């Protein structure tokens, strides 16, 4: 093929994807983490997608903390797979809200796409450029 020369940039592409997704999650969850209980409550209200109907502030704080910690771990490549699992759990709760009771998608396809990307990263791993490379 004509584009086989791009194969030598595989690790750089993986690093770019890892860092870009990590920065995205820091941008999304960092302000929530720093805003305080009122914002934690609105952020945590997404937990009702899986049937939990109380303690939204606690769930919001835990979700924002998991998102930030997981994103930083993804960016660094340190404990990469546990970091991706933290971010994936947050995204799965959000993506479950995209389905109605009948199993059809009623919106929010971006969360579903993000889950697919995170599962792919979970399977591939951090790549050559990571802090904990041995």
C-alpha positions in Angstrom: 0.0 0.0 0.0 1.1 3.6 -0.4 0.6 4.6 3.2 2.7 1.9 4.9 5.2 4.6 5.9 2.7 5.8 8.5 3.3 2.5 10.4 6.4 3.9 12.0 4.3 6.6 13.7 2.0 4.1 15.5 3.4 4.8 19.0 3.2 8.6 18.4 -0.4 8.2 17.3 -1.2 6.2 20.4 0.4 8.8 22.6 -1.6 11.6 20.9 -4.8 9.7 21.4 -4.0 9.0 25.0 -3.0 12.5 25.9 -5.9 14.1 23.9 -8.5 11.9 25.7 -6.9 12.6 29.1 -6.9 16.3 28.6 -10.5 16.1 27.5 -11.5 14.4 30.7 -9.5 16.9 32.8 -11.3 19.8 31.1 -14.6 18.1 31.7 -14.2 16.9 35.2 -11.6 19.3 36.7 -14.0 22.3 37.0 -16.6 20.1 38.6 -14.2 18.8 41.2 -13.2 22.3 42.1 -16.6 23.9 42.1 -18.0 22.5 45.3 -21.1 20.6 46.5 -23.7 22.4 44.3 -22.0 21.4 41.1 -21.2 18.0 42.5 -24.9 17.4 43.0 -25.8 18.3 39.4 -22.9 16.2 38.0 -23.8 13.3 40.2 -27.4 13.3 39.2 -26.4 11.2 36.2 -26.1 8.2 38.6 -29.9 7.9 38.4 -29.3 6.3 34.9 -28.3 3.1 36.8 -31.1 3.3 39.4 -29.5 5.2 42.3 -31.7 8.1 43.4 -29.9 9.7 46.4 -26.6 11.2 47.5 -26.0 13.0 44.2 -23.3 15.2 45.8 -21.3 12.3 47.0 -21.6 10.5 43.6 -20.7 13.7 41.8 -17.6 14.2 43.9 -16.6 10.6 43.4 -17.3 10.8 39.6 -15.3 14.0 39.2 -12.4 12.7 41.3 -12.4 9.4 39.3 -12.5 11.3 36.0 -9.6 13.6 37.0 -7.4 10.9 38.5 -8.1 8.5 35.6 -7.3 11.2 33.1 -4.0 12.1 34.7 -3.0 8.4 34.8 -4.0 8.1 31.1 -1.9 11.1 30.2 1.2 9.9 32.0 0.8 6.3 31.1 1.3 5.4 34.7 -1.1 2.7 35.9 -2.7 3.2 32.5 -5.3 0.4 32.5 -6.7 1.3 36.0 -6.9 4.9 34.9 -8.8 4.0 31.8 -11.2 1.9 33.9 -11.9 4.9 36.2 -12.7 7.1 33.2 -14.6 4.3 31.5 -16.9 3.8 34.5 -17.7 7.4 34.5 -18.5 7.4 30.8 -20.5 4.2 31.0 -22.9 5.7 33.5 -23.3 8.7 31.2 -23.8 6.4 28.1 -26.4 4.3 29.8 -28.6 7.4 29.8 -28.5 7.4 26.0 -30.8 4.4 25.9 -34.5 4.4 26.7 -36.2 1.4 28.3 -36.8 -0.4 25.0 -33.1 -0.5 24.1 -33.2 2.1 21.4 -30.8 5.0 21.3 -32.5 8.3 22.0 -29.4 10.5 21.9 -25.9 11.1 23.2 -24.0 9.0 20.8 -20.8 10.8 21.7 -20.8 9.0 25.1 -21.2 5.7 23.4 -18.4 6.4 20.9 -16.2 7.5 23.8 -16.8 4.2 25.5 -15.7 2.3 22.4 -12.5 4.4 22.2 -11.8 3.8 25.9 -12.3 0.0 25.6 -9.9 0.1 22.6 -7.3 1.9 24.7 -7.8 -0.5 27.5 -7.1 -3.4 25.2 -4.1 -1.8 23.4 -2.3 -0.4 26.4 -0.2 2.7 26.9 2.3 2.1 24.2 6.0 2.8 24.2 5.9 6.3 25.5 4.7 6.0 29.1 6.1 6.7 32.5 5.9 3.1 33.8 7.5 1.5 30.7 9.9 -1.2 31.8 
